[in-house]
Amino acid sequence: MTTSTDRIIAELERQHAGEPWHGPSRASVLAGITAAQAAWRPARDANSIWALVLHMRSWTREVLRRARTGTTGEPLEGDFPPVPQQPTEKAWAAALASLDAAHAELTAFVRGLSVEQLGARVGVTHDAPGGTGISTRAMLYSLAQHDVYHTGQLAMLKRLALAAGV
């Protein structure tokens, strides 16, 4: 019998490193990207692949914190944490590893949630775009949707970087 937590974890895993129907998983898009490609931006005011990876990591950690505490707030490291000034391969590998670790920590936590905990409200005031006043279940599905959205951006940025010869 599949539980609510099994379905949520399957959704999070599918978009992270599985085989989603909508296109490639986040892990498959990020595979093979160099630090230079990750730091490249198609325009001065555009995000880089690296910035989006740190953003997704930041929100994964924030969703975990919200699921644990039932309180809302901004991510502790910021909405878009700063990309290192020197885009080294070591720093890029650490960024990818930290995203994977945040994902693993979240899914491990979700495995232990009860149906009641999944139904618990996060925050008091309803603000769906801000992720407040919704159930933990809705917040977790929303994170998967958030990451699918940004994975599409990652795929486009990867294509643009390769086309630009980065």
Salt bridges, closest charged atoms under 4 A:
GLU11 OE1 - ARG14 NH2 2.89
GLU13 OE1 - HIS103 NE2 3.37
GLU62 OE2 - ARG65 NH2 2.71
GLU62 OE2 - ARG66 NE 2.79
GLU77 OE1 - ARG57 NH2 2.62
GLU77 OE2 - ARG61 NH1 3.08
ASP79 OD1 - HIS55 ND1 3.15
ASP100 OD1 - HIS16 NE2 3.12
GLU105 OE2 - ARG68 NH2 3.25
ASP147 OD2 - ARG26 NH1 3.00
ASP147 OD1 - HIS146 ND1 2.94
